[in-house]
Amino acid sequence: MPGIRLTSEQSEAANALLEHIRNRLKEMSGGDERLHFSLRRRIYVRLSYDERGNPMQRKKLKDRKWKEQRGKCAKCGCDLPVSGAELDRTDAVLGYTPENTTLLCHECHRKQQEERGFT
């Protein structure tokens, strides 16, 4: 299930916030492109963690789901690969939690995303 569609006012406010952040990053970096890149990357990664959790959290969740599902894809029931199984969120807004995720093989995850209109 996708998030809500922003109103035009909400989109404008988000765009204004983004522009403020961009300007602030330029100020903070003082023209140093490497510093600007590093600051921007830090913000990007931290916001990504806010949505998805960090890599270690997702790895632990994958391990848990692997055990719960006995190494089988939640959709087709095939044996999951040792490496490359993919977590699928039922509702992206709810994040990567045990209750909101299943572990799928790549093919089933791709099909699931197509069915939801994400590809």
Backbone as a printed PyTorch tensor [residue, N CA C, xyz], in Angstrom:
tensor([[[  0.8450,  -1.1740,   0.0000],
         [  0.0000,   0.0000,   0.0000],
         [  0.8910,   1.2370,   0.0000]],

        [[  0.7030,   2.1510,  -0.9340],
         [  1.5450,   3.3450,  -0.9980],
         [  1.1800,   4.3560,   0.0780]],

        [[  2.0430,   5.3440,   0.2530],
         [  1.7460,   6.4370,   1.1730],
         [  0.6400,   7.3060,   0.5930]],

        [[  0.3440,   8.3880,   1.2630],
         [ -0.7000,   9.2900,   0.7750],
         [ -0.1560,  10.1640,  -0.3510]],

        [[ -1.0420,  10.6330,  -1.1780],
         [ -0.6720,  11.5890,  -2.2260],
         [ -0.6760,  12.9730,  -1.5890]],

        [[  0.4230,  13.6830,  -1.7440],
         [  0.5360,  15.0160,  -1.1590],
         [ -0.3530,  16.0000,  -1.9060]],

        [[ -0.9100,  16.9240,  -1.1550],
         [ -1.6450,  18.0230,  -1.7840],
         [ -0.6230,  18.9500,  -2.4380]],

        [[ -1.0910,  19.8640,  -3.2640],
         [ -0.1620,  20.8000,  -3.9090],
         [  0.5410,  21.6610,  -2.8520]],

        [[ -0.1660,  22.0170,  -1.7850],
         [  0.4420,  22.8100,  -0.7110],
         [  1.5240,  22.0060,   0.0100]],

        [[  1.2510,  20.7220,   0.2620],
         [  2.2390,  19.8670,   0.9210],
         [  3.4580,  19.6570,   0.0290]],

        [[  3.2390,  19.4850,  -1.2630],
         [  4.3510,  19.3350,  -2.2110],
         [  5.1980,  20.5950,  -2.2490]],

        [[  4.5520,  21.7430,  -2.2770],
         [  5.2790,  23.0130,  -2.2870],
         [  6.0960,  23.1800,  -1.0080]],

        [[  5.5090,  22.8230,   0.1220],
         [  6.2280,  22.9230,   1.4000],
         [  7.4260,  21.9690,   1.4180]],

        [[  7.2510,  20.7660,   0.9110],
         [  8.3530,  19.7980,   0.8500],
         [  9.4490,  20.3050,  -0.0750]],

        [[  9.0770,  20.8710,  -1.2100],
         [ 10.0600,  21.4200,  -2.1420],
         [ 10.8210,  22.5940,  -1.5260]],

        [[ 10.1040,  23.4190,  -0.7700],
         [ 10.7550,  24.5460,  -0.0890],
         [ 11.7510,  24.0340,   0.9570]],

        [[ 11.3720,  23.0050,   1.6860],
         [ 12.2760,  22.4020,   2.6730],
         [ 13.5150,  21.8350,   1.9790]],

        [[ 13.3170,  21.1500,   0.8720],
         [ 14.4310,  20.5890,   0.1130],
         [ 15.3700,  21.6980,  -0.3620]],

        [[ 14.8130,  22.7750,  -0.8580],
         [ 15.6330,  23.8980,  -1.3190],
         [ 16.4120,  24.5100,  -0.1560]],

        [[ 15.7720,  24.6100,   1.0040],
         [ 16.4500,  25.1260,   2.1990],
         [ 17.6280,  24.2170,   2.5740]],

        [[ 17.4000,  22.9190,   2.5430],
         [ 18.4600,  21.9620,   2.8830],
         [ 19.6060,  22.0640,   1.8750]],

        [[ 19.2820,  22.1390,   0.6040],
         [ 20.3260,  22.2830,  -0.4280],
         [ 21.1610,  23.5370,  -0.1950]],

        [[ 20.4920,  24.6490,   0.0750],
         [ 21.2110,  25.8980,   0.3260],
         [ 22.0860,  25.7970,   1.5770]],

        [[ 21.5490,  25.1800,   2.6030],
         [ 22.3100,  25.0240,   3.8560],
         [ 23.5350,  24.1380,   3.6410]],

        [[ 23.3960,  23.0880,   2.8470],
         [ 24.5410,  22.2140,   2.5490],
         [ 25.6260,  22.9790,   1.7910]],

        [[ 25.2120,  23.8340,   0.8630],
         [ 26.1880,  24.6660,   0.1320],
         [ 26.9380,  25.5760,   1.1020]],

        [[ 26.1780,  26.2000,   2.0080],
         [ 26.8030,  27.0820,   3.0060],
         [ 27.7870,  26.3010,   3.8660]],

        [[ 27.3590,  25.1570,   4.3470],
         [ 28.2010,  24.3570,   5.2390],
         [ 29.4740,  23.8830,   4.5610]],

        [[ 29.3930,  23.5850,   3.2750],
         [ 30.5600,  23.0560,   2.5710],
         [ 31.5140,  24.1450,   2.1190]],

        [[ 31.0570,  25.3860,   2.0690],
         [ 31.9220,  26.5010,   1.7140],
         [ 32.6390,  26.3360,   0.3810]],

        [[ 31.9640,  25.7110,  -0.5860],
         [ 32.5680,  25.5360,  -1.8990],
         [ 33.4280,  24.2850,  -2.0360]],

        [[ 33.6290,  23.5390,  -0.9710],
         [ 34.4130,  22.2990,  -1.0180],
         [ 33.5050,  21.1820,  -1.5390]],

        [[ 33.7200,  20.7610,  -2.7800],
         [ 32.8450,  19.7660,  -3.4120],
         [ 32.8750,  18.4170,  -2.6930]],

        [[ 34.0290,  18.0260,  -2.1820],
         [ 34.1100,  16.7450,  -1.4640],
         [ 33.3200,  16.8020,  -0.1630]],

        [[ 33.4190,  17.9200,   0.5440],
         [ 32.6430,  18.0830,   1.7750],
         [ 31.1550,  18.1400,   1.4350]],

        [[ 30.7990,  18.8620,   0.3880],
         [ 29.4040,  18.9530,  -0.0340],
         [ 28.8540,  17.5570,  -0.3310]],

        [[ 29.6200,  16.7610,  -1.0720],
         [ 29.2210,  15.3860,  -1.3760],
         [ 29.0290,  14.5860,  -0.0890]],

        [[ 29.9650,  14.6710,   0.8310],
         [ 29.9010,  13.8910,   2.0760],
         [ 28.7150,  14.3040,   2.9460]],

        [[ 28.4600,  15.5900,   3.0350],
         [ 27.3100,  16.0660,   3.8080],
         [ 25.9980,  15.5750,   3.1860]],

        [[ 25.9050,  15.7270,   1.8550],
         [ 24.6950,  15.2870,   1.1510],
         [ 24.4960,  13.7900,   1.3260]],

        [[ 25.5750,  13.0240,   1.1900],
         [ 25.4920,  11.5690,   1.3360],
         [ 25.0410,  11.1740,   2.7460]],

        [[ 25.5630,  11.8650,   3.7590],
         [ 25.1750,  11.5460,   5.1390],
         [ 23.6750,  11.7600,   5.3480]],

        [[ 23.1680,  12.8700,   4.8540],
         [ 21.7360,  13.1570,   4.9670],
         [ 20.9280,  12.0760,   4.2500]],

        [[ 21.3330,  11.7470,   3.0330],
         [ 20.6400,  10.7300,   2.2320],
         [ 20.5960,   9.3870,   2.9580]],

        [[ 21.7460,   8.9500,   3.4590],
         [ 21.8180,   7.6510,   4.1220],
         [ 20.9660,   7.6460,   5.3850]],

        [[ 21.0530,   8.7000,   6.1820],
         [ 20.2810,   8.7380,   7.4340],
         [ 18.7780,   8.7620,   7.1680]],

        [[ 18.3410,   9.4990,   6.1580],
         [ 16.9160,   9.4970,   5.8190],
         [ 16.4900,   8.1140,   5.3210]],

        [[ 17.3600,   7.4540,   4.5770],
         [ 17.0800,   6.0900,   4.1190],
         [ 16.9200,   5.1550,   5.3090]],

        [[ 17.7890,   5.2940,   6.3110],
         [ 17.6710,   4.4600,   7.5140],
         [ 16.3670,   4.7360,   8.2530]],

        [[ 15.9220,   5.9950,   8.2400],
         [ 14.6430,   6.3200,   8.8900],
         [ 13.5080,   5.5070,   8.2740]],

        [[ 13.5780,   5.3130,   6.9710],
         [ 12.5150,   4.5730,   6.2850],
         [ 12.7240,   3.0640,   6.3290]],

        [[ 13.9500,   2.6240,   6.1370],
         [ 14.2200,   1.2060,   5.9230],
         [ 14.9270,   0.5040,   7.0730]],

        [[ 15.4160,   1.2530,   8.0560],
         [ 16.2930,   0.6590,   9.0620],
         [ 17.6890,   0.5350,   8.4670]],

        [[ 18.6560,   0.2250,   9.3010],
         [ 20.0100,   0.1140,   8.7790],
         [ 20.2660,  -1.3080,   8.2660]],

        [[ 21.3590,  -1.5020,   7.5360],
         [ 21.6190,  -2.8220,   6.9400],
         [ 21.6490,  -3.9620,   7.9600]],

        [[ 22.2060,  -3.7340,   9.1450],
         [ 22.2660,  -4.8010,  10.1490],
         [ 20.8630,  -5.1650,  10.6450]],

        [[ 20.0020,  -4.1720,  10.8040],
         [ 18.6190,  -4.4520,  11.2240],
         [ 17.9110,  -5.2980,  10.1710]],

        [[ 18.1010,  -4.9480,   8.8850],
         [ 17.4590,  -5.7210,   7.8210],
         [ 18.0470,  -7.1270,   7.7260]],

        [[ 19.3470,  -7.2680,   7.9600],
         [ 19.9650,  -8.5940,   7.9360],
         [ 19.3850,  -9.4760,   9.0400]],

        [[ 19.2530,  -8.9240,  10.2410],
         [ 18.6690,  -9.6850,  11.3520],
         [ 17.2270, -10.0810,  11.0380]],

        [[ 16.4790,  -9.1680,  10.4240],
         [ 15.1000,  -9.4730,  10.0650],
         [ 15.0560, -10.5680,   9.0030]],

        [[ 15.9480, -10.5040,   8.0140],
         [ 16.0120, -11.5600,   6.9940],
         [ 16.2980, -12.9150,   7.6340]],

        [[ 17.2560, -12.9370,   8.5570],
         [ 17.5900, -14.1900,   9.2540],
         [ 16.3800, -14.7250,  10.0090]],

        [[ 15.6700, -13.8440,  10.6840],
         [ 14.4730, -14.2530,  11.4280],
         [ 13.4030, -14.8160,  10.4920]],

        [[ 13.1530, -14.0850,   9.3950],
         [ 12.1320, -14.5380,   8.4380],
         [ 12.5520, -15.8580,   7.7870]],

        [[ 13.8370, -16.0260,   7.5150],
         [ 14.3570, -17.2730,   6.9350],
         [ 13.9810, -18.4450,   7.8440]],

        [[ 14.2260, -18.2620,   9.1490],
         [ 13.9200, -19.3240,  10.1160],
         [ 12.4160, -19.5640,  10.2070]],

        [[ 11.6390, -18.4930,  10.2970],
         [ 10.1830, -18.6220,  10.3910],
         [  9.6010, -19.3310,   9.1680]],

        [[ 10.1490, -19.0180,   7.9920],
         [  9.6280, -19.5750,   6.7420],
         [ 10.3530, -20.8660,   6.3420]],

        [[ 11.2540, -21.3120,   7.2150],
         [ 12.0200, -22.5560,   6.9930],
         [ 12.7520, -22.5470,   5.6360]],

        [[ 13.3020, -21.3770,   5.2730],
         [ 14.0790, -21.2650,   4.0520],
         [ 13.2760, -21.3300,   2.7620]],

        [[ 11.9610, -21.1100,   2.8690],
         [ 11.0790, -21.1770,   1.6920],
         [ 10.5410, -19.7890,   1.3460]],

        [[ 10.3660, -19.5540,   0.0560],
         [  9.7570, -18.3090,  -0.4130],
         [  8.3110, -18.2530,   0.0710]],

        [[  7.9130, -17.1170,   0.6290],
         [  6.5560, -16.9760,   1.1570],
         [  5.5000, -17.0030,   0.0680]],

        [[  5.8790, -16.7680,  -1.1680],
         [  4.8950, -16.7240,  -2.2430],
         [  4.8080, -18.0440,  -3.0070]],

        [[  5.9520, -18.5560,  -3.4940],
         [  5.9020, -19.7550,  -4.3370],
         [  6.3190, -21.0300,  -3.6120]],

        [[  6.9350, -20.8850,  -2.4400],
         [  7.3300, -22.0580,  -1.6680],
         [  8.6460, -22.6990,  -2.0870]],

        [[  9.3340, -22.1100,  -3.0630],
         [ 10.6180, -22.6890,  -3.4890],
         [ 11.6770, -22.4510,  -2.4170]],

        [[ 12.7590, -23.2280,  -2.4860],
         [ 13.8860, -23.0140,  -1.5860],
         [ 14.5080, -21.6550,  -1.8900]],

        [[ 14.6930, -20.8490,  -0.8590],
         [ 15.3150, -19.5470,  -1.0400],
         [ 16.8190, -19.7090,  -1.2220]],

        [[ 17.4400, -18.8480,  -2.0310],
         [ 18.8880, -18.9210,  -2.1660],
         [ 19.5530, -18.5250,  -0.8470]],

        [[ 20.7450, -19.0480,  -0.6140],
         [ 21.4670, -18.7120,   0.6120],
         [ 21.7170, -17.2090,   0.6700]],

        [[ 21.9960, -16.6220,  -0.4760],
         [ 22.2150, -15.1900,  -0.5650],
         [ 21.3050, -14.6320,  -1.6560]],

        [[ 20.6390, -13.5310,  -1.3820],
         [ 19.8260, -12.9070,  -2.4190],
         [ 18.3270, -12.9710,  -2.1940]],

        [[ 17.8680, -13.5960,  -1.1110],
         [ 16.4400, -13.5420,  -0.7980],
         [ 16.0950, -12.0910,  -0.4610]],

        [[ 14.8540, -11.6810,  -0.7230],
         [ 14.4870, -10.2720,  -0.6000],
         [ 13.3030, -10.0740,   0.3430]],

        [[ 13.4450,  -9.0820,   1.2190],
         [ 12.3490,  -8.7230,   2.1170],
         [ 11.3010,  -7.9330,   1.3510]],

        [[ 10.0490,  -8.2810,   1.5380],
         [  8.9440,  -7.5530,   0.9170],
         [  8.0540,  -6.9970,   2.0120]],

        [[  7.8030,  -5.6820,   1.9480],
         [  6.9120,  -5.0390,   2.9150],
         [  5.4860,  -5.0940,   2.3950]],

        [[  4.5740,  -5.5270,   3.2190],
         [  3.1590,  -5.5210,   2.8570],
         [  2.6870,  -4.0880,   2.6780]],

        [[  3.0580,  -3.2150,   3.6000],
         [  2.7340,  -1.7930,   3.5440],
         [  4.0240,  -1.0200,   3.7760]],

        [[  4.5440,  -0.3600,   2.7510],
         [  5.8400,   0.3110,   2.8370],
         [  5.8980,   1.3260,   3.9760]],

        [[  4.7950,   1.9710,   4.2670],
         [  4.7570,   2.9880,   5.3110],
         [  5.0670,   2.3910,   6.6810]],

        [[  4.7050,   1.1400,   6.8870],
         [  4.9010,   0.4960,   8.1880],
         [  6.3220,  -0.0150,   8.4010]],

        [[  7.1550,   0.0430,   7.3740],
         [  8.5650,  -0.2870,   7.5220],
         [  8.8660,  -1.7750,   7.5270]],

        [[ 10.1170,  -2.0530,   7.8470],
         [ 10.6150,  -3.4290,   7.8790],
         [ 10.4620,  -3.9800,   9.2900]],

        [[  9.2980,  -4.5590,   9.5550],
         [  9.0220,  -5.1890,  10.8410],
         [  8.6640,  -6.6480,  10.5860]],

        [[  8.7820,  -7.4910,  11.6030],
         [  8.4160,  -8.8990,  11.4120],
         [  6.9720,  -9.0790,  10.9460]],

        [[  6.0750,  -8.2450,  11.4370],
         [  4.6550,  -8.3800,  11.1010],
         [  4.3380,  -7.8690,   9.6990]],

        [[  5.1920,  -7.0160,   9.1650],
         [  4.9000,  -6.3360,   7.8970],
         [  5.7430,  -6.8620,   6.7340]],

        [[  6.5040,  -7.9150,   6.9600],
         [  7.3940,  -8.3980,   5.9030],
         [  7.2740,  -9.9030,   5.6820]],

        [[  7.6400, -10.2840,   4.4590],
         [  7.8410, -11.6860,   4.1200],
         [  9.1520, -11.7560,   3.3430]],

        [[  9.7200, -12.9470,   3.2910],
         [ 10.9570, -13.1540,   2.5520],
         [ 10.6050, -13.8840,   1.2680]],

        [[ 11.0370, -13.3000,   0.1470],
         [ 10.6940, -13.8300,  -1.1690],
         [ 11.9430, -14.1070,  -1.9930]],

        [[ 11.7980, -15.0170,  -2.9620],
         [ 12.8550, -15.1810,  -3.9590],
         [ 12.7950, -13.9630,  -4.8790]],

        [[ 13.8540, -13.7210,  -5.6130],
         [ 13.9230, -12.5330,  -6.4760],
         [ 12.7650, -12.5070,  -7.4810]],

        [[ 12.5000, -13.6340,  -8.1180],
         [ 11.4590, -13.6870,  -9.1440],
         [ 10.0820, -13.3200,  -8.5700]],

        [[  9.7470, -13.8890,  -7.4220],
         [  8.4480, -13.5700,  -6.7980],
         [  8.3940, -12.1140,  -6.3450]],

        [[  9.5070, -11.5910,  -5.8480],
         [  9.5140, -10.1940,  -5.4150],
         [  9.3060,  -9.2700,  -6.6050]],

        [[  9.9710,  -9.5710,  -7.7120],
         [  9.8000,  -8.7710,  -8.9310],
         [  8.3430,  -8.8120,  -9.3900]],

        [[  7.7460, -10.0060,  -9.4080],
         [  6.3330, -10.1410,  -9.8060],
         [  5.4210,  -9.3780,  -8.8510]],

        [[  5.7150,  -9.4690,  -7.5620],
         [  4.9200,  -8.7620,  -6.5430],
         [  4.9660,  -7.2590,  -6.7960]],

        [[  6.1430,  -6.7290,  -7.1000],
         [  6.2890,  -5.3080,  -7.3700],
         [  5.5240,  -4.9120,  -8.6430]],

        [[  5.5770,  -5.7500,  -9.6510],
         [  4.8100,  -5.4870, -10.8810],
         [  3.3250,  -5.4430, -10.5870]],

        [[  2.8280,  -6.4110,  -9.8110],
         [  1.4020,  -6.4670,  -9.4620],
         [  0.9670,  -5.2140,  -8.7130]],

        [[  1.8560,  -4.6600,  -7.9180],
         [  1.5370,  -3.4560,  -7.1530],
         [  1.7660,  -2.1720,  -7.9500]],

        [[  2.3080,  -2.3250,  -9.1650],
         [  2.5290,  -1.1690, -10.0180],
         [  3.7690,  -0.3740,  -9.7000]],

        [[  4.7760,  -1.0220,  -9.0690],
         [  5.9890,  -0.3230,  -8.6940],
         [  7.1240,  -0.4820,  -9.6930]],

        [[  6.9120,  -1.2090, -10.7860],
         [  8.0020,  -1.3560, -11.7690],
         [  7.5650,  -0.8370, -13.1090]]])
